[in-house]
Amino acid sequence: MTTTLITGANKGLGFETARRLLAAGHTVYVGARDAERGRRAAEQLGARFIQLDVTDDASVQAAAKTIEADGGLDVLVNNAGIEQRGEDNSVPGAAELTADTLRTVFETNVFGVVRVTHAFLPLLQRSAAPVVVNVSSGLASLTRVADPADPAYHYQGVAYPASKATVNMITVQYAKAFPEMRINAVEPGFTATDLNGHAGTQTVEEGAEIIVRMAQTGPDGRTGGYVDIDGPMPW
C-alpha cells in the first residue's frame, strides 16, 4: 500500500489529486491548514485528514509524528501555494512589489516546501519507492517568461513566478542529494482554481493529470525534472 500526503488538499488541484490517487489505491492524507475544511474534504473523499500549515514549524512537525506513528510515508505532494492577487483579481507588478509581499509568498511557496520536505525526509527515506512532487508553474520557466512570443511573457507579477522558479532549483538540488528518490517539479497548466480567481482555462481534472502521473513515478522513473503533461519544460 502506497501512503501519500498532499498539502493544501482541501480544494482545487490538491483535492482532485487526492481523489485520483485514492482511486489508484493510495492511502491519502489530506493536508490542510483549516481543520474544518480539511476534515470535510477528507470525509467527502474517503481520505485521512491531517492538520498541516506549511508556514508553521510546530504544525508540520506534529503532522510528521502522526504519519510516522501511523506507518510512514511513500509519496509527498507539495501542492500548497499562494499567488496574492488584488481584490480586482489583478496581480501586482514590479512597481508595486515590496519585500513584505515577496516574503509572504515565499513563506508558503518556498519555505513551506522546504519545511515540509525536511520534516518528512526521514519517513521517505524508509520507503521502498519514495516520491516527491513539487507543484510548480509554467511561470517558473525563465525561458518562457523572457520570450515575447510566449503567453507567459505577459504575466506582470514578480513574487509568484520568482517563488516557483526557486521551487524548481530546490527540486533539482534535492534530486541530486537523494538519488534513491524520484523528485520532480510539475507544471499543471493554467487551471481554474481559487489561486487565480478561477481565471484559468482548464479544469482541475486536466490540471491534476501531471501531478497524479508523477506521484506514481516508479523507482526507475524521471527525477530532477520540470515537466508538464507533454513532457520536459524549458528551464
N, C-alpha and C positions, 0 to 999 in steps of 0.2 A: 504493500500500500504506500502510495506517494503522499506525503504531507506537505501542504503548500500554505504559505502566508502571503496575503495580498494586502498591502497598506492602502488606505483610502478606498476601501472596497464596499462602502455602504451605498454607492451610487455610481452612475456613469460607466466608464471603462472598467473600473475595478469590479463593480457588481457583475457586469457581463462576463468578465474574465472568470470570476468565481463560478458563475453559473455553468460556463462551458467546461471548466476543469472538474467540477463536480460530476458533470455528465460523463467525463472521460475517466472517472474512477478515483479522482484525488480526494483526499480528506482536506478540506479547505477551511482555513481560519480567515474570517472577515475582520481585518484590522480597521478600526475606526476611532477617531478622536471622540466623537459624540456617542456615548454609551447607548442612549435610547435609539438613535438612528441605526447604530451598528447592530444592536440586538434585533431590531425589526427586520433589517436586511438579512441577517443570518437565519432568522426564523423563516422568512419568505423563501430563502434558498435551500434550507436544509443544511446549512453550514454551521461552523462553530464561530462564536463571536470572541474577539479578544480586544480589550480596550487598549488603544495604542495611539499616542500622539507623537508623531515623528520629531516634534520640536522639543520634547521633554525627556530628559535622560531617565528619570525615575520610571516614567510610563513605559519606555522601551525596555528597560532592564526587567521590570515586572513581567512584561509580556514574554520576554525570553525565558524567564524562570518558569512561567506557567507552561509554555510549549515544551520546554525541556522535560518537565515533570510528566507531561502527557505522552512523551515518547520520542520527541525530536522533530527535526525539520529537514526536508529534502529540497524544497523549492521556495525561493524568496522572490516575490514580485514587488519591486519598489515603484509603486504607482502613485502614491500621494503627491500632489503638486498644486501650486497656485500660480496665477498669472498677474493678478491685480489690475483689473480693468476699472475704468471710472463708472459713475452712475449712468452715463450715456452709452456704456459698453465700449468706450474708446480706450486705446492703450496709450499711456503716457510715453512721449518720445524723449529724445536725448535732452531737449531743453528743460523738460520737467523732471528729469531723473535726479534723485537725491541719494545720498549714501544710505539713508534710512530705508528708502524704498528697495534698494538693492539688497540690503541686509535682510529685510523681511522676506523677500522672495528666495534668497539663498538659504535662509534658515530652514525652510521647508524643502525646497527642491534639491539642494546640495548637502547641507549639513544633516538634513533628515535622512538622506540616502546613506551617508557615512555612518551616522549614529545607529541606524537600524542594521546595516550590514555588519558593522563591527560587533554589535551585540549578539548577532545570530551566527557569526562565523564559527564559533566552537561547535554549534549544533550541525551546521552544514558540513563541517569537516568530518563529522562522524557518519555522514550519509554515504551510501554506496554510489549515488549518482547525483551530486549536488548541482543545483542550477540557480543562477541569479539573473533576473530580467530587470533591467533599469528602463523605465518608460521615459524616453527622450522626446525629441520633436524634430521635424524637418527644419525648424528654425535654428537648430543647433549646428547645422551644416554651414561652415564658413564659406564653402564653395558656392552653395546655393544663395545665401543671403547677399553675397558680393556680386552676383550675376544679374545684371539688369533685365535679362530675358527670363529670369525665373520669378514666379509669383512671390516667393519668399523675400525677394529684394524689397518689396513694397511694404513689408511689415516694419513699422517705425519704432516699436518698443525695444528697449535695451535689456531690462532686467531678466525677462523670461528667456530669451534666446541665449543670453550670457550664462544663465544658470544651467540650461540644458547642454550647452557646449562643455561646461565644466563636468557635468554628469558623464558625457562621452569620454573625457580624459580619465575620469575616475574609473570608468568601466575598463578601459584599456589597461590601466595600471594594476587594477585588481586581477584582471585576467592573466597578466604576466606573473603576478605574485602567487597565484593559486592555480597552476596549470591543471590540477586534478578536477577543477570546477569548470562548468560551462557558464561564462559570464558575458552577457551581451546587452547592448542598448538597442531599443527598438523605437521606430517612428510609426505610431499608429495611424497617422494621417489626420487631416483636418476634420475632426469628429465633433458632432453637435453634442456638447456637454455643458454643465454649469460653468466650467472653467472659462469658456469663451462666450458665455451668454447664449449658448445654443446657436451660434453663428456658423458652426461647422457644416460642411457639405456632405458628410457621410454619417451613417448610423453607428451606434455603439457596437452593433453586431459586426459591422465591417471593420471598425477600428480595433476591436479586440482580437481579430483574427491573428495578427502577427504576434501579439502578446501570448496568446494561447499556444501558438505554434512553437515559439521559443521557450516557453515554460516546459514544454515536453521534449526539449533537446536531449538526445542521448549522450552517453559518455564519449562517443566519437564525433559529436557534432561540433558546430562552429563555436568558437569562443573569441572574445576580444573584438567582436563585430559591432557594426552600426547598420541596422537593416530595417527595411520596410517590407511590405507584402511582396514586392517584386525582387527583393534581393539586397545586396550591399548598397549602402548610401555613400555619397561623396562626403568626406570629412570637411 
